[in-house]
Amino acid sequence: MKDSKLLLNCLIENLKEGIHIVDAKGKTIYYNDAMGAIEGVEAKDVMGKEIQEYLKGLEEKSTIIKSLKSGIASRDNIQNYSNDKGKVITSINSTIPVLKDGEVNAVIEIARDMTQIKKLNETICNLGSKAKSEKHYYTFKDIIGGSEVMQEEIVKSRKAGLSNSSVLIYGETGCGKELFAQSIHYEGVRSNKPFIAINCAAIPSALLEGMLFGTVKGSFTGAENKKGLFEEAHRGTMLLDEINAMDPYLQSKLLRVLQDGYIRPIGSNKYIDVDVRIIATINEEPNKLMEEGKLRKDFYYRLSVIRLRIPPLRERREDIRPLCKYFIDYYNKILFKNVESISEEVLEGFMNYDWPGNVRELKNSIEGAMNMIEDGHVLTKESFGNKINMIIEKESQREYKELVGLDEYINNIEKDIIKRVFQKNKNNVSKTSKELMISRQNLQYKLKKHGLI
């Protein structure tokens, strides 16, 4: 095509990733705006120049320079360096040499900016090493739930606090898993030692490993001697939230720590003894996660010495009324309101609703209603707006289920969900299957089954 070069330029310039291409002599021949944003320089200032002319701290450690010399590709390398203006940059780079007749003709580097994430991670580490006298933490008295199923888990959790064994907490999103984790620690035998929580789903694996185990200077480009969270949490507790999001490779390394009681920082040949109690959480059934390969079986069995299951709100509806009172009192103080209660009509709707977001959804619903109320002391149907309409719709679905039978009811719900997501994704099978978390083949079967294609 005559315009192929124009199309290629348009494509590369609209990528979020930085693209940097050098020729066989190491001089820059292409540099997109995204790369300029990462490194804090402009393309006009780097074109035709070698890397050392405008960046500091790379020298022979540069993945581009290494690839030029070796002709070997590298992927997901962490680099820390600075530009000539002193801006510190952290990126994850994949570097690919372009070979012609066995010789390196050019090198392409694709970079993702990790500077802000690194700063956030360092903040977490710093907070973990400081006293948290002003930080609020939860204990069992903060858990609202007089239902039998909830009280059973609280009793088990109190016993877990008297032990040093690892704990696995399973519960749907919004059930309050971290409240239980903090309560186990702060009312347990390690209450006066560090408690460090980390969300495994929020941090890329390439950074998470260094955060957990620490790094030694020179272990990768720009690496410094830095303690890991395991050292920071020594003799205390570490909460690994959403552990199933952790890469299986890291799960195997953690299994070794749990079994042997020591870690080895990245780039070091020395082992460090650590005494850390692990509390891990998952938001899906463990058997399902193991079948899907998201949770190693040996890791699961080592973690679940003590296993807790936090019941969803639909299994403890008698707790809805006291939870509503608690959240009303809480938001009265924050929003300077004077609300006393919720109408019985709304409470009846709440009792019949399944609360897929659990306690967090209930809390957010009440917060929204209390922001809307202007006068009066009772939250009514009008205070909740569209939210209460959704709840009423769920009630009518419940009645419909009783009329048509469970199988037909579930079949209709499945059809409705697939139809809605399929239309939202403009009939794109790949996007729809990804959002529904099922295979393309399974989705196509269900689309045909429900007459949607």
Salt bridges, closest charged atoms under 4 A:
GLU42 OE1 - LYS44 NZ 3.77
ASP45 OD1 - LYS44 NZ 3.43
GLU60 OE1 - LYS69 NZ 2.57
ASP76 OD1 - ARG112 NH2 2.92
GLU122 OE2 - LYS118 NZ 3.40
GLU153 OE1 - LYS156 NZ 3.75
GLU172 OE2 - ARG314 NH2 2.43
GLU187 OE1 - ARG158 NH1 3.05
GLU209 OE2 - LYS253 NZ 2.96
ASP260 OD2 - ARG256 NH1 3.17
ASP275 OD1 - ARG190 NH2 2.84
ASP275 OD2 - ARG235 NH1 3.80
GLU284 OE1 - LYS288 NZ 3.00
GLU285 OE1 - ARG307 NH2 3.79
GLU292 OE1 - LYS294 NZ 3.38
ASP298 OD2 - ARG296 NH2 2.73
GLU315 OE2 - ARG309 NH2 2.90
ASP319 OD2 - ARG316 NH1 2.93
ASP329 OD2 - LYS325 NZ 3.14
GLU344 OE2 - ARG321 NH1 3.24
ASP354 OD1 - ARG317 NH2 2.81
ASP354 OD1 - ARG398 NH2 3.09
GLU361 OE2 - LYS387 NZ 2.42
GLU414 OE2 - LYS446 NZ 2.94
GLU414 OE1 - LYS449 NZ 3.63
GLU414 OE1 - HIS450 NE2 2.71
GLU435 OE2 - LYS424 NZ 2.58
